[in-house]
């Protein structure tokens, strides 16, 4: 009997990654010294297809790592850069993105245009309520402009996102860095319409026309963890999204009031 190893590995890839992360974290001593500015990252995780979607899927990402003062790409928290910093206030810029999805894979969106990459860039203000060598508790207020694109035939302005909230970061020499967050999302009409609007020509017997409005989207509660080693590190992120107060809940594209995402990444210094 022939064993199809490729099919087995493909179906169990997320468990292989989790085993790899767990095994190495038990066998190697951590250190945060002498980190290189340049590196390479490999990430995988389970992410919802869009806010309030009924389903998600496993995603993979290869990304460069650069640890500079004014430009920084590392771990699973996006791209950022410092502009101004003192004991109380930190002003920087921040970039995050959302993966594209084929609408034919989403039952409620079949027949509609595919969801493209959503690229979000803008300034971020942090106000530190408490700051010590091992603890940081701060209010965070990013404002981002969203661009939706497939990098070829479609590029459009997708509105402005407001994402205020609180974060607490704790650093341990033996356990790495933990960050807990509780934040809210509000978005302009362009962003809300991109995910929740159904134009009359897109309506079907099972999908009524709906006009999406600007306003509150939801809350997110999450945990980031980074575990540094000599020459590389492990990062993880777990987030719970609560859309129970979202302004566009009556949209036929709004399916679940809660979403969960989990992501892991390995970064190696070059």
Buried (B, 14 or more C-beta within 10 A) or exposed (E): EEEEEEEEEEEEEBEEBBEEBEEBBEEEEBEBEEBEEEBBBBBBBBBBBBBBBBBBBEBEBEBEBBBEEEEBBBBBBBBBBBEEEEEEEBEBBBBBBBBBBEBEEBEBBEEBEBBBBBBBBBEBBBEBEEEEEEEBBBEBBBBBBBBBBEEEEEBEEBBBBBBBBEBBBBBEEEEBBBBBBEBBBBBBBBBBBBBBBBEEEBBEEEBEEBBBBBBBBBBBBBEBBBBBBBBBBBBBBBBEBBBEEBBBEEBBBBBBBEBBBBBBBBBBBE
